[in-house]
Amino acid sequence: MFQDHFSRDSRSYAQHRPRYPAALFAWLASVSPARDLAWDAGTGNGQAATVLAEHFARVIASDPSAKQIGQATQHPKVEYRVAAETAGLDDRSADLVTVAQALHWFDRPKFWAEVHRVLRPGGIVAVWCYELQQVSPEIDAIVNRFYRETVGPYWTPDRKLVEDGYRSIEFPFDEFTPPTFVMSTEWSLDHEMGYLDTWSAVGRYRDQVGADPLPLVRAELEKVWRPGEVRGISWPLSVRAGRA
Protein backbone atom coordinates (compact mmCIF):
# COMPACT_ATOMS: atom_id res chain seq x y z
CA MET A 1 0.00 0.00 0.00
CA PHE A 2 1.44 3.34 -1.08
CA GLN A 3 2.92 5.43 1.72
CA ASP A 4 3.41 9.05 0.67
CA HIS A 5 6.54 10.40 2.36
CA PHE A 6 7.13 13.44 0.13
CA SER A 7 3.86 15.22 -0.65
CA ARG A 8 4.20 17.14 2.63
CA ASP A 9 6.57 19.50 0.82
CA SER A 10 6.70 18.58 -2.84
CA ARG A 11 7.78 22.10 -3.81
CA SER A 12 10.89 21.91 -1.61
CA TYR A 13 11.66 18.46 -3.03
CA ALA A 14 11.57 19.89 -6.55
CA GLN A 15 13.83 22.79 -5.59
CA HIS A 16 16.43 21.13 -3.39
CA ARG A 17 17.10 17.61 -4.64
CA PRO A 18 20.29 17.19 -6.73
CA ARG A 19 20.17 16.42 -10.47
CA TYR A 20 21.36 13.19 -12.04
CA PRO A 21 24.36 13.34 -14.42
CA ALA A 22 23.64 13.83 -18.11
CA ALA A 23 26.14 11.06 -18.91
CA LEU A 24 23.84 8.51 -17.27
CA PHE A 25 20.98 9.29 -19.63
CA ALA A 26 23.22 9.38 -22.69
CA TRP A 27 24.47 5.92 -21.75
CA LEU A 28 20.93 4.60 -21.22
CA ALA A 29 19.94 5.84 -24.66
CA SER A 30 23.02 4.23 -26.19
CA VAL A 31 22.17 0.76 -24.85
CA SER A 32 18.42 0.89 -25.50
CA PRO A 33 17.17 -1.11 -28.52
CA ALA A 34 15.38 2.01 -29.81
CA ARG A 35 14.49 5.48 -28.57
CA ASP A 36 10.76 5.53 -29.09
CA LEU A 37 9.35 5.21 -25.56
CA ALA A 38 10.79 5.35 -22.05
CA TRP A 39 8.87 4.87 -18.82
CA ASP A 40 10.20 6.61 -15.71
CA ALA A 41 8.45 5.03 -12.71
CA GLY A 42 8.42 6.84 -9.36
CA THR A 43 9.30 10.00 -11.23
CA GLY A 44 8.70 12.41 -8.34
CA ASN A 45 9.00 15.88 -9.86
CA GLY A 46 10.28 14.54 -13.19
CA GLN A 47 14.02 15.03 -12.70
CA ALA A 48 14.90 11.92 -14.69
CA ALA A 49 11.95 12.10 -17.09
CA THR A 50 12.78 15.49 -18.52
CA VAL A 51 16.37 14.48 -19.29
CA LEU A 52 15.22 11.19 -20.81
CA ALA A 53 13.08 13.31 -23.14
CA GLU A 54 16.27 14.69 -24.65
CA HIS A 55 16.99 11.19 -25.96
CA PHE A 56 13.59 9.52 -26.44
CA ALA A 57 10.68 10.47 -28.67
CA ARG A 58 8.20 9.97 -25.83
CA VAL A 59 8.44 9.56 -22.06
CA ILE A 60 5.74 8.32 -19.71
CA ALA A 61 6.50 9.51 -16.16
CA SER A 62 4.45 8.05 -13.33
CA ASP A 63 4.27 8.65 -9.61
CA PRO A 64 1.60 7.70 -7.05
CA SER A 65 1.80 11.16 -5.44
CA ALA A 66 -0.51 13.64 -7.15
CA LYS A 67 1.25 16.49 -5.33
CA GLN A 68 4.64 15.43 -6.69
CA ILE A 69 3.19 15.25 -10.21
CA GLY A 70 1.69 18.68 -9.63
CA GLN A 71 5.20 20.08 -9.06
CA ALA A 72 6.77 18.21 -11.99
CA THR A 73 8.67 20.07 -14.67
CA GLN A 74 6.62 20.21 -17.85
CA HIS A 75 8.11 19.03 -21.13
CA PRO A 76 6.41 18.55 -24.52
CA LYS A 77 7.64 14.95 -24.80
CA VAL A 78 6.81 13.92 -21.22
CA GLU A 79 3.36 12.67 -20.21
CA TYR A 80 2.81 12.54 -16.45
CA ARG A 81 0.48 9.98 -14.89
CA VAL A 82 -0.53 9.46 -11.26
CA ALA A 83 0.20 5.74 -10.86
CA ALA A 84 2.34 3.41 -8.76
CA GLU A 85 3.73 0.13 -10.12
CA THR A 86 1.77 0.33 -13.39
CA ALA A 87 1.23 3.18 -15.84
CA GLY A 88 -1.15 1.83 -18.48
CA LEU A 89 1.45 1.04 -21.13
CA ASP A 90 0.81 -1.45 -23.93
CA ASP A 91 2.50 -4.84 -24.03
CA ARG A 92 6.07 -4.71 -25.37
CA SER A 93 5.88 -0.98 -26.01
CA ALA A 94 8.78 0.44 -23.98
CA ASP A 95 12.43 0.54 -24.94
CA LEU A 96 13.55 1.60 -21.47
CA VAL A 97 12.18 1.56 -17.92
CA THR A 98 13.91 3.61 -15.23
CA VAL A 99 13.49 4.11 -11.49
CA ALA A 100 15.53 6.85 -9.83
CA GLN A 101 15.87 6.72 -6.02
CA ALA A 102 12.41 5.20 -5.60
CA LEU A 103 12.58 1.42 -6.04
CA HIS A 104 12.71 0.79 -2.28
CA TRP A 105 9.16 2.21 -1.99
CA PHE A 106 7.70 -0.15 -4.63
CA ASP A 107 5.76 -3.39 -4.44
CA ARG A 108 8.61 -4.95 -6.37
CA PRO A 109 7.09 -8.29 -7.46
CA LYS A 110 4.17 -6.37 -8.95
CA PHE A 111 6.48 -3.86 -10.58
CA TRP A 112 8.86 -6.46 -12.02
CA ALA A 113 5.91 -8.29 -13.59
CA GLU A 114 4.77 -5.04 -15.19
CA VAL A 115 8.27 -4.27 -16.46
CA HIS A 116 8.46 -7.68 -18.11
CA ARG A 117 5.09 -7.04 -19.73
CA VAL A 118 5.81 -3.58 -21.14
CA LEU A 119 9.45 -3.94 -22.24
CA ARG A 120 10.04 -4.89 -25.84
CA PRO A 121 12.48 -7.77 -26.49
CA GLY A 122 15.95 -6.53 -25.60
CA GLY A 123 14.51 -3.54 -23.74
CA ILE A 124 16.46 -2.08 -20.84
CA VAL A 125 15.51 -1.65 -17.20
CA ALA A 126 17.76 0.55 -15.06
CA VAL A 127 17.37 1.45 -11.40
CA TRP A 128 19.65 3.60 -9.30
CA CYS A 129 20.03 5.23 -5.92
CA TYR A 130 22.44 7.40 -3.97
CA GLU A 131 23.23 7.53 -0.30
CA LEU A 132 25.09 10.19 1.65
CA GLN A 133 26.79 13.19 0.14
CA GLN A 134 30.51 13.88 0.12
CA VAL A 135 31.60 17.47 0.79
CA SER A 136 34.53 17.59 3.23
CA PRO A 137 35.58 15.45 6.20
CA GLU A 138 34.21 18.00 8.70
CA ILE A 139 30.86 18.47 6.97
CA ASP A 140 30.47 14.80 6.15
CA ALA A 141 30.98 13.84 9.80
CA ILE A 142 28.20 16.22 10.91
CA VAL A 143 25.72 15.10 8.24
CA ASN A 144 26.51 11.42 8.82
CA ARG A 145 25.90 11.81 12.55
CA PHE A 146 22.62 13.60 11.85
CA TYR A 147 21.63 10.82 9.45
CA ARG A 148 22.50 7.89 11.72
CA GLU A 149 21.89 9.23 15.21
CA THR A 150 19.48 12.20 15.22
CA VAL A 151 17.00 11.01 12.58
CA GLY A 152 18.34 7.46 12.26
CA PRO A 153 15.45 5.84 14.17
CA TYR A 154 12.94 7.55 11.86
CA TRP A 155 14.05 6.00 8.57
CA THR A 156 11.77 3.22 7.36
CA PRO A 157 13.27 -0.29 7.15
CA ASP A 158 13.36 0.06 3.36
CA ARG A 159 16.17 2.59 3.77
CA LYS A 160 18.54 -0.35 4.25
CA LEU A 161 18.03 -1.17 0.57
CA VAL A 162 19.44 2.24 -0.38
CA GLU A 163 22.35 1.88 2.02
CA ASP A 164 23.45 -1.32 0.27
CA GLY A 165 23.07 0.28 -3.16
CA TYR A 166 20.09 -1.92 -4.10
CA ARG A 167 22.47 -4.90 -4.20
CA SER A 168 20.20 -7.02 -1.99
CA ILE A 169 17.13 -6.45 -4.16
CA GLU A 170 16.04 -9.25 -6.46
CA PHE A 171 16.63 -8.21 -10.08
CA PRO A 172 14.98 -10.71 -12.47
CA PHE A 173 16.62 -9.55 -15.69
CA ASP A 174 19.69 -10.32 -17.76
CA GLU A 175 21.92 -8.02 -15.73
CA PHE A 176 25.03 -6.31 -17.07
CA THR A 177 27.55 -3.92 -15.55
CA PRO A 178 27.03 -0.20 -16.16
CA PRO A 179 29.76 2.45 -16.15
CA THR A 180 30.47 4.43 -12.98
CA PHE A 181 28.43 7.59 -12.52
CA VAL A 182 28.68 10.37 -9.95
CA MET A 183 26.08 13.02 -9.24
CA SER A 184 27.62 16.39 -8.39
CA THR A 185 26.56 19.97 -7.78
CA GLU A 186 27.53 23.15 -5.98
CA TRP A 187 25.34 24.87 -3.43
CA SER A 188 25.21 26.99 -0.29
CA LEU A 189 24.43 26.07 3.30
CA ASP A 190 20.87 27.32 2.81
CA HIS A 191 20.43 24.91 -0.08
CA GLU A 192 21.96 22.14 1.98
CA MET A 193 19.39 22.73 4.69
CA GLY A 194 16.62 22.63 2.09
CA TYR A 195 17.97 19.29 0.91
CA LEU A 196 18.09 17.84 4.42
CA ASP A 197 14.51 19.03 4.88
CA THR A 198 13.42 16.71 2.04
CA TRP A 199 14.59 13.60 3.90
CA SER A 200 11.61 11.43 4.76
CA ALA A 201 13.12 10.70 8.20
CA VAL A 202 13.12 14.43 9.00
CA GLY A 203 9.41 14.59 8.33
CA ARG A 204 8.75 11.56 10.52
CA TYR A 205 10.94 13.02 13.29
CA ARG A 206 8.77 16.15 13.32
CA ASP A 207 5.56 14.12 13.29
CA GLN A 208 6.59 11.79 16.10
CA VAL A 209 8.75 14.03 18.29
CA GLY A 210 6.88 17.28 17.75
CA ALA A 211 10.07 19.26 17.16
CA ASP A 212 12.28 20.25 14.24
CA PRO A 213 15.73 18.58 14.16
CA LEU A 214 17.18 20.90 11.52
CA PRO A 215 18.21 23.88 13.72
CA LEU A 216 20.49 21.57 15.70
CA VAL A 217 22.38 20.31 12.67
CA ARG A 218 22.49 23.79 11.14
CA ALA A 219 24.20 25.13 14.27
CA GLU A 220 26.89 22.49 13.86
CA LEU A 221 27.29 23.05 10.12
CA GLU A 222 27.65 26.82 10.51
CA LYS A 223 30.90 26.20 12.40
CA VAL A 224 32.51 24.79 9.24
CA TRP A 225 30.30 26.12 6.41
CA ARG A 226 30.07 29.90 6.20
CA PRO A 227 26.73 31.45 5.18
CA GLY A 228 26.85 32.24 1.44
CA GLU A 229 29.82 29.95 0.85
CA VAL A 230 29.28 27.61 -2.11
CA ARG A 231 30.60 24.08 -1.71
CA GLY A 232 31.10 21.26 -4.20
CA ILE A 233 29.07 18.17 -3.35
CA SER A 234 29.05 14.68 -4.85
CA TRP A 235 27.05 11.48 -4.50
CA PRO A 236 28.29 8.25 -6.16
CA LEU A 237 25.38 6.52 -7.88
CA SER A 238 24.64 2.83 -7.49
CA VAL A 239 23.14 1.64 -10.79
CA ARG A 240 21.74 -1.75 -11.73
CA ALA A 241 20.79 -2.48 -15.32
CA GLY A 242 19.46 -5.44 -17.25
CA ARG A 243 17.71 -6.54 -20.43
CA ALA A 244 14.28 -8.09 -20.82
RAWO-V17774 format. One line per field, one symbol per residue. phi: phi as a letter, one per 40 degrees, with the letter a starting at -180 (. if undefined). A space follows every 50 residues. Layout:
phi: ???
//
This chain:
phi: .cbcbbcdacccdccbccbccccccccdcccccabcabbbcgcgcgdccc cdccbbcabcbbacccccccccccacbbbcbcaccbagccdfbbcabbbb faccccccdccdccccccccdgcbbbbaabbccbbadcccccccccccbc bdcbccdccdccccggccccbcbccbccccbbcaabaccccdcccccccc ccccddcccgabccdcccdccccbbcdgccbcbbbccbbbaabc
//
